[in-house]
Amino acid sequence: TNHPKKMSTSVIVFAACVIGIAIGLFGLNYWHASKCSSNLSNSEIEIYIDALNRRLLQAESQVYKNEILINKIISTIENKLIKLESNELDLLSKQSQEEAIKIALKLSNYPAPPIPEFELDEIYNNPENLANLVDDIFSKLSNGEEIDNYIDSNTNKNDKIKVTISDAEAKEKCLSWKDQYQVVVGISWGNLPFDLQQQWLSYSCDYHLG
């Protein structure tokens, strides 16, 4: 028959060491816990709690004061920015008025542009002929004819102005008119006659002399 093997001495010693270490750790933990445990009474604990609550209320009060202070600073900065923007707008308005006065004074040195005169065909000097022409136009319009078609059909093709001039020639013409009739580009026609004003526009003189 087989007999159970006896545990060797080393195994017994190892087991005893493990048990001893476990007991030692337990004792050390218990000792540490007993040292850390509070010996304060309930009244002392309540005093500490009240002190913590007071400190918390004091911290919250300080946070609230800081918030009020920050809001005041932000409001002051906004007011100063508004004043600064208002000052800038006032300065810009003043400069605009000064420029407008300068332009008005400059324009006052030049004569007003001549009143345009439109030549009327002699046949329409008679009011009756002119009234008949107006009636004719309205009668054609009432029949659905477009006004542009009517004008094209009653306009002499030779009367249509065609601008066939190079940019260099147009610029030369514009410079000549500017010097001759004291034209201020973009401001005053000077003494430029009405018919030349139309040519000035057709030649894009403001563009060439701008």
Protein Blocks (a to p, Z undefined) as FASTA:
>chain_A
ZZdddddfklmmmmmmmmmmmmmmmmmmmmmmmmmpccbdfklmmmmmmmmmmmmmmmmm
mmmmmmmmmmmmmmmmmmmmmmmmmmmmmmmmmmmmmmmmmmmmmmmmpccddddddddd
fklmpmklmmmmmmmmmmmmmnopafklmmmmmpcfklpccddddfklmmmmmmmmmmmn
opaehkagojacfklmmmmmmnommmmmZZ
